[in-house]
Amino acid sequence: MNTYSKQLHTFTENGETINAIVYGGLVKPDEAEANCIIKDIGGDKRYLLTISNDGWMSDNLAELETRLFEWMQRQGYEYDSQN
């Protein structure tokens, strides 16, 4: 199955540490919002996906990934990984 690669990355913006999962490759290592990311917002497995002005918070990463991948496909991102 085609999919998007993912990697963990820590961004620092305005003195704030942002832990995130980056999808489709790291575009700008110093700018979280320049990448396709889902933020890890705590050690309790809570995640935040923000697309444009919409945001979704969940403890179900797969649910957020599905939403992100659908958006990435609509935006023309190419698959870069295979499961």
N, CA, C and O atoms as CSV, one atom per row, in Angstrom:
chain,resi,resn,atom,element,x,y,z
A,1,MET,N,N,0.843,-1.173,0.000
A,1,MET,CA,C,0.000,0.000,0.000
A,1,MET,C,C,0.893,1.242,0.000
A,1,MET,O,O,1.834,1.330,0.788
A,2,ASN,N,N,0.607,2.181,-0.863
A,2,ASN,CA,C,1.338,3.432,-0.902
A,2,ASN,C,C,0.932,4.306,0.269
A,2,ASN,O,O,-0.226,4.304,0.686
A,3,THR,N,N,1.890,5.051,0.797
A,3,THR,CA,C,1.620,5.921,1.936
A,3,THR,C,C,2.663,7.036,1.959
A,3,THR,O,O,3.452,7.185,1.026
A,4,TYR,N,N,2.652,7.805,3.028
A,4,TYR,CA,C,3.620,8.872,3.203
A,4,TYR,C,C,4.603,8.477,4.299
A,4,TYR,O,O,4.218,7.901,5.317
A,5,SER,N,N,5.871,8.792,4.080
A,5,SER,CA,C,6.863,8.519,5.104
A,5,SER,C,C,6.566,9.366,6.331
A,5,SER,O,O,5.905,10.401,6.233
A,6,LYS,N,N,7.052,8.929,7.484
A,6,LYS,CA,C,6.883,9.744,8.680
A,6,LYS,C,C,8.110,9.619,9.554
A,6,LYS,O,O,8.770,8.581,9.602
A,7,GLN,N,N,8.397,10.714,10.247
A,7,GLN,CA,C,9.542,10.757,11.141
A,7,GLN,C,C,9.229,11.700,12.292
A,7,GLN,O,O,8.453,12.645,12.145
A,8,LEU,N,N,9.839,11.434,13.432
A,8,LEU,CA,C,9.686,12.314,14.581
A,8,LEU,C,C,10.674,13.462,14.437
A,8,LEU,O,O,11.802,13.271,13.981
A,9,HIS,N,N,10.241,14.659,14.830
A,9,HIS,CA,C,11.118,15.828,14.765
A,9,HIS,C,C,10.704,16.803,15.857
A,9,HIS,O,O,9.521,16.934,16.174
A,10,THR,N,N,11.688,17.483,16.426
A,10,THR,CA,C,11.420,18.509,17.424
A,10,THR,C,C,11.766,19.862,16.826
A,10,THR,O,O,12.900,20.094,16.409
A,11,PHE,N,N,10.789,20.749,16.788
A,11,PHE,CA,C,10.969,22.105,16.297
A,11,PHE,C,C,11.091,23.035,17.494
A,11,PHE,O,O,10.558,22.744,18.565
A,12,THR,N,N,11.787,24.150,17.318
A,12,THR,CA,C,11.820,25.201,18.329
A,12,THR,C,C,11.429,26.495,17.626
A,12,THR,O,O,12.135,26.973,16.738
A,13,GLU,N,N,10.297,27.050,18.036
A,13,GLU,CA,C,9.809,28.289,17.453
A,13,GLU,C,C,9.428,29.243,18.566
A,13,GLU,O,O,8.657,28.889,19.458
A,14,ASN,N,N,9.963,30.448,18.519
A,14,ASN,CA,C,9.672,31.471,19.526
A,14,ASN,C,C,9.925,30.945,20.938
A,14,ASN,O,O,9.172,31.248,21.864
A,15,GLY,N,N,10.978,30.163,21.094
A,15,GLY,CA,C,11.328,29.619,22.398
A,15,GLY,C,C,10.482,28.443,22.846
A,15,GLY,O,O,10.692,27.912,23.936
A,16,GLU,N,N,9.536,28.031,22.032
A,16,GLU,CA,C,8.637,26.924,22.360
A,16,GLU,C,C,9.100,25.653,21.654
A,16,GLU,O,O,9.425,25.678,20.467
A,17,THR,N,N,9.129,24.546,22.386
A,17,THR,CA,C,9.475,23.255,21.812
A,17,THR,C,C,8.207,22.589,21.294
A,17,THR,O,O,7.214,22.473,22.013
A,18,ILE,N,N,8.253,22.154,20.037
A,18,ILE,CA,C,7.116,21.487,19.404
A,18,ILE,C,C,7.569,20.100,18.971
A,18,ILE,O,O,8.396,19.968,18.068
A,19,ASN,N,N,7.033,19.070,19.608
A,19,ASN,CA,C,7.301,17.690,19.201
A,19,ASN,C,C,6.250,17.302,18.184
A,19,ASN,O,O,5.056,17.497,18.413
A,20,ALA,N,N,6.687,16.753,17.057
A,20,ALA,CA,C,5.747,16.459,15.984
A,20,ALA,C,C,6.162,15.230,15.195
A,20,ALA,O,O,7.313,14.794,15.224
A,21,ILE,N,N,5.189,14.694,14.496
A,21,ILE,CA,C,5.424,13.643,13.509
A,21,ILE,C,C,5.314,14.333,12.156
A,21,ILE,O,O,4.289,14.941,11.846
A,22,VAL,N,N,6.366,14.241,11.354
A,22,VAL,CA,C,6.422,14.894,10.048
A,22,VAL,C,C,6.113,13.848,8.979
A,22,VAL,O,O,6.669,12.749,8.995
A,23,TYR,N,N,5.231,14.196,8.057
A,23,TYR,CA,C,4.819,13.276,6.987
A,23,TYR,C,C,5.294,13.790,5.636
A,23,TYR,O,O,5.290,14.994,5.382
A,24,GLY,N,N,5.707,12.861,4.767
A,24,GLY,CA,C,6.095,13.220,3.413
A,24,GLY,C,C,7.451,13.893,3.308
A,24,GLY,O,O,7.756,14.502,2.282
A,25,GLY,N,N,8.259,13.798,4.333
A,25,GLY,CA,C,9.587,14.387,4.303
A,25,GLY,C,C,9.639,15.748,4.979
A,25,GLY,O,O,8.666,16.502,4.965
A,26,LEU,N,N,10.773,16.045,5.562
A,26,LEU,CA,C,10.988,17.302,6.273
A,26,LEU,C,C,11.349,18.384,5.260
A,26,LEU,O,O,12.380,18.293,4.593
A,27,VAL,N,N,10.511,19.398,5.145
A,27,VAL,CA,C,10.709,20.472,4.174
A,27,VAL,C,C,11.578,21.573,4.773
A,27,VAL,O,O,12.594,21.954,4.193
A,28,LYS,N,N,11.181,22.076,5.919
A,28,LYS,CA,C,11.933,23.126,6.613
A,28,LYS,C,C,12.126,22.696,8.070
A,28,LYS,O,O,11.167,22.683,8.842
A,29,PRO,N,N,13.356,22.347,8.450
A,29,PRO,CA,C,13.587,21.822,9.799
A,29,PRO,C,C,13.367,22.832,10.928
A,29,PRO,O,O,13.268,22.442,12.091
A,30,ASP,N,N,13.290,24.114,10.602
A,30,ASP,CA,C,13.121,25.129,11.636
A,30,ASP,C,C,11.732,25.757,11.651
A,30,ASP,O,O,11.481,26.677,12.431
A,31,GLU,N,N,10.825,25.275,10.800
A,31,GLU,CA,C,9.477,25.845,10.706
A,31,GLU,C,C,8.442,24.732,10.733
A,31,GLU,O,O,8.220,24.064,9.723
A,32,ALA,N,N,7.817,24.532,11.863
A,32,ALA,CA,C,6.854,23.438,12.013
A,32,ALA,C,C,5.733,23.530,10.985
A,32,ALA,O,O,5.411,22.541,10.326
A,33,GLU,N,N,5.143,24.702,10.846
A,33,GLU,CA,C,3.970,24.842,9.994
A,33,GLU,C,C,4.278,24.792,8.498
A,33,GLU,O,O,3.355,24.767,7.685
A,34,ALA,N,N,5.552,24.776,8.123
A,34,ALA,CA,C,5.925,24.640,6.715
A,34,ALA,C,C,5.926,23.172,6.283
A,34,ALA,O,O,6.130,22.863,5.109
A,35,ASN,N,N,5.698,22.281,7.234
A,35,ASN,CA,C,5.713,20.843,6.990
A,35,ASN,C,C,4.322,20.258,7.227
A,35,ASN,O,O,3.478,20.888,7.863
A,36,CYS,N,N,4.094,19.071,6.722
A,36,CYS,CA,C,2.855,18.341,7.014
A,36,CYS,C,C,3.096,17.598,8.322
A,36,CYS,O,O,3.837,16.616,8.360
A,37,ILE,N,N,2.465,18.076,9.396
A,37,ILE,CA,C,2.755,17.518,10.718
A,37,ILE,C,C,1.494,17.241,11.518
A,37,ILE,O,O,0.436,17.825,11.285
A,38,ILE,N,N,1.644,16.339,12.462
A,38,ILE,CA,C,0.692,16.153,13.547
A,38,ILE,C,C,1.502,16.368,14.814
A,38,ILE,O,O,2.501,15.685,15.043
A,39,LYS,N,N,1.074,17.312,15.631
A,39,LYS,CA,C,1.803,17.637,16.856
A,39,LYS,C,C,1.480,16.639,17.950
A,39,LYS,O,O,0.332,16.237,18.136
A,40,ASP,N,N,2.521,16.249,18.668
A,40,ASP,CA,C,2.382,15.432,19.873
A,40,ASP,C,C,2.271,16.436,21.015
A,40,ASP,O,O,3.252,17.096,21.358
A,41,ILE,N,N,1.089,16.557,21.604
A,41,ILE,CA,C,0.873,17.624,22.585
A,41,ILE,C,C,0.924,17.138,24.022
A,41,ILE,O,O,0.346,17.760,24.913
A,42,GLY,N,N,1.600,16.049,24.246
A,42,GLY,CA,C,1.763,15.598,25.618
A,42,GLY,C,C,2.155,14.148,25.690
A,42,GLY,O,O,2.009,13.393,24.729
A,43,GLY,N,N,2.650,13.775,26.838
A,43,GLY,CA,C,3.054,12.399,27.050
A,43,GLY,C,C,1.885,11.456,27.205
A,43,GLY,O,O,2.076,10.248,27.351
A,44,ASP,N,N,0.668,11.993,27.176
A,44,ASP,CA,C,-0.517,11.155,27.360
A,44,ASP,C,C,-1.145,10.733,26.030
A,44,ASP,O,O,-2.339,10.441,25.962
A,45,LYS,N,N,-0.323,10.706,24.973
A,45,LYS,CA,C,-0.780,10.267,23.642
A,45,LYS,C,C,-1.914,11.128,23.099
A,45,LYS,O,O,-2.895,10.604,22.571
A,46,ARG,N,N,-1.786,12.430,23.223
A,46,ARG,CA,C,-2.742,13.362,22.634
A,46,ARG,C,C,-2.063,14.020,21.443
A,46,ARG,O,O,-0.905,14.429,21.521
A,47,TYR,N,N,-2.791,14.116,20.354
A,47,TYR,CA,C,-2.240,14.651,19.124
A,47,TYR,C,C,-3.120,15.772,18.593
A,47,TYR,O,O,-4.324,15.811,18.847
A,48,LEU,N,N,-2.496,16.688,17.847
A,48,LEU,CA,C,-3.213,17.821,17.267
A,48,LEU,C,C,-2.851,17.943,15.804
A,48,LEU,O,O,-1.675,18.014,15.446
A,49,LEU,N,N,-3.863,17.967,14.965
A,49,LEU,CA,C,-3.701,18.200,13.531
A,49,LEU,C,C,-4.354,19.531,13.214
A,49,LEU,O,O,-5.509,19.767,13.570
A,50,THR,N,N,-3.610,20.401,12.543
A,50,THR,CA,C,-4.162,21.681,12.108
A,50,THR,C,C,-3.975,21.789,10.606
A,50,THR,O,O,-2.864,21.653,10.094
A,51,ILE,N,N,-5.089,22.038,9.899
A,51,ILE,CA,C,-5.060,22.259,8.452
A,51,ILE,C,C,-5.811,23.562,8.211
A,51,ILE,O,O,-6.991,23.685,8.542
A,52,SER,N,N,-5.116,24.525,7.634
A,52,SER,CA,C,-5.675,25.866,7.433
A,52,SER,C,C,-6.148,26.399,8.777
A,52,SER,O,O,-5.349,26.511,9.706
A,53,ASN,N,N,-7.413,26.727,8.898
A,53,ASN,CA,C,-7.945,27.250,10.159
A,53,ASN,C,C,-8.713,26.204,10.953
A,53,ASN,O,O,-9.372,26.538,11.937
A,54,ASP,N,N,-8.639,24.948,10.540
A,54,ASP,CA,C,-9.352,23.874,11.235
A,54,ASP,C,C,-8.373,23.053,12.066
A,54,ASP,O,O,-7.227,22.851,11.665
A,55,GLY,N,N,-8.825,22.583,13.217
A,55,GLY,CA,C,-7.975,21.772,14.075
A,55,GLY,C,C,-8.738,20.609,14.664
A,55,GLY,O,O,-9.932,20.713,14.948
A,56,TRP,N,N,-8.036,19.485,14.850
A,56,TRP,CA,C,-8.615,18.287,15.436
A,56,TRP,C,C,-7.640,17.757,16.480
A,56,TRP,O,O,-6.441,17.652,16.223
A,57,MET,N,N,-8.154,17.426,17.644
A,57,MET,CA,C,-7.347,16.845,18.709
A,57,MET,C,C,-7.891,15.455,18.995
A,57,MET,O,O,-9.103,15.252,19.057
A,58,SER,N,N,-6.982,14.497,19.170
A,58,SER,CA,C,-7.420,13.132,19.402
A,58,SER,C,C,-6.298,12.327,20.045
A,58,SER,O,O,-5.123,12.681,19.948
A,59,ASP,N,N,-6.682,11.238,20.702
A,59,ASP,CA,C,-5.685,10.285,21.172
A,59,ASP,C,C,-5.542,9.140,20.174
A,59,ASP,O,O,-4.777,8.203,20.400
A,60,ASN,N,N,-6.281,9.223,19.072
A,60,ASN,CA,C,-6.248,8.216,18.021
A,60,ASN,C,C,-5.441,8.759,16.836
A,60,ASN,O,O,-5.981,9.440,15.963
A,61,LEU,N,N,-4.142,8.448,16.820
A,61,LEU,CA,C,-3.259,8.956,15.771
A,61,LEU,C,C,-3.710,8.518,14.385
A,61,LEU,O,O,-3.647,9.305,13.441
A,62,ALA,N,N,-4.162,7.281,14.249
A,62,ALA,CA,C,-4.587,6.766,12.940
A,62,ALA,C,C,-5.741,7.586,12.365
A,62,ALA,O,O,-5.801,7.815,11.157
A,63,GLU,N,N,-6.644,8.022,13.218
A,63,GLU,CA,C,-7.779,8.850,12.773
A,63,GLU,C,C,-7.274,10.176,12.186
A,63,GLU,O,O,-7.744,10.615,11.137
A,64,LEU,N,N,-6.323,10.800,12.867
A,64,LEU,CA,C,-5.773,12.061,12.378
A,64,LEU,C,C,-4.946,11.856,11.114
A,64,LEU,O,O,-4.977,12.687,10.207
A,65,GLU,N,N,-4.202,10.744,11.052
A,65,GLU,CA,C,-3.421,10.449,9.850
A,65,GLU,C,C,-4.327,10.283,8.643
A,65,GLU,O,O,-4.005,10.773,7.561
A,66,THR,N,N,-5.446,9.605,8.806
A,66,THR,CA,C,-6.391,9.433,7.695
A,66,THR,C,C,-6.850,10.787,7.168
A,66,THR,O,O,-6.884,11.005,5.957
A,67,ARG,N,N,-7.198,11.689,8.067
A,67,ARG,CA,C,-7.645,13.029,7.678
A,67,ARG,C,C,-6.511,13.788,6.970
A,67,ARG,O,O,-6.735,14.432,5.945
A,68,LEU,N,N,-5.292,13.705,7.526
A,68,LEU,CA,C,-4.148,14.386,6.926
A,68,LEU,C,C,-3.829,13.818,5.553
A,68,LEU,O,O,-3.589,14.578,4.615
A,69,PHE,N,N,-3.822,12.488,5.416
A,69,PHE,CA,C,-3.484,11.863,4.138
A,69,PHE,C,C,-4.504,12.226,3.061
A,69,PHE,O,O,-4.130,12.440,1.908
A,70,GLU,N,N,-5.775,12.299,3.417
A,70,GLU,CA,C,-6.789,12.706,2.441
A,70,GLU,C,C,-6.508,14.134,1.963
A,70,GLU,O,O,-6.610,14.421,0.771
A,71,TRP,N,N,-6.155,15.024,2.888
A,71,TRP,CA,C,-5.847,16.403,2.537
A,71,TRP,C,C,-4.594,16.457,1.656
A,71,TRP,O,O,-4.561,17.184,0.663
A,72,MET,N,N,-3.554,15.677,2.027
A,72,MET,CA,C,-2.312,15.670,1.258
A,72,MET,C,C,-2.572,15.206,-0.173
A,72,MET,O,O,-2.003,15.760,-1.113
A,73,GLN,N,N,-3.423,14.199,-0.347
A,73,GLN,CA,C,-3.753,13.726,-1.688
A,73,GLN,C,C,-4.447,14.825,-2.492
A,73,GLN,O,O,-4.125,15.041,-3.660
A,74,ARG,N,N,-5.394,15.513,-1.870
A,74,ARG,CA,C,-6.100,16.602,-2.560
A,74,ARG,C,C,-5.155,17.739,-2.940
A,74,ARG,O,O,-5.379,18.429,-3.935
A,75,GLN,N,N,-4.099,17.934,-2.149
A,75,GLN,CA,C,-3.131,18.998,-2.415
A,75,GLN,C,C,-2.066,18.571,-3.423
A,75,GLN,O,O,-1.236,19.387,-3.824
A,76,GLY,N,N,-2.077,17.308,-3.837
A,76,GLY,CA,C,-1.154,16.828,-4.853
A,76,GLY,C,C,0.160,16.267,-4.334
A,76,GLY,O,O,1.095,16.067,-5.109
A,77,TYR,N,N,0.242,16.009,-3.025
A,77,TYR,CA,C,1.458,15.383,-2.488
A,77,TYR,C,C,1.565,13.973,-3.036
A,77,TYR,O,O,0.577,13.240,-3.090
A,78,GLU,N,N,2.763,13.600,-3.439
A,78,GLU,CA,C,3.006,12.267,-3.974
A,78,GLU,C,C,3.371,11.315,-2.841
A,78,GLU,O,O,4.027,11.708,-1.876
A,79,TYR,N,N,2.944,10.073,-2.963
A,79,TYR,CA,C,3.344,9.052,-1.986
A,79,TYR,C,C,4.851,8.893,-2.051
A,79,TYR,O,O,5.439,8.949,-3.131
A,80,ASP,N,N,5.474,8.697,-0.905
A,80,ASP,CA,C,6.926,8.525,-0.890
A,80,ASP,C,C,7.357,7.311,-0.072
A,80,ASP,O,O,8.529,7.167,0.276
A,81,SER,N,N,6.405,6.450,0.226
A,81,SER,CA,C,6.701,5.261,1.017
A,81,SER,C,C,5.723,4.166,0.646
A,81,SER,O,O,4.681,4.425,0.043
A,82,GLN,N,N,6.064,2.944,1.009
A,82,GLN,CA,C,5.186,1.811,0.711
A,82,GLN,C,C,5.181,0.864,1.901
A,82,GLN,O,O,6.237,0.524,2.434
A,83,ASN,N,N,3.993,0.438,2.318
A,83,ASN,CA,C,3.856,-0.539,3.420
A,83,ASN,C,C,3.577,-1.901,2.870
A,83,ASN,O,O,3.429,-2.857,3.631
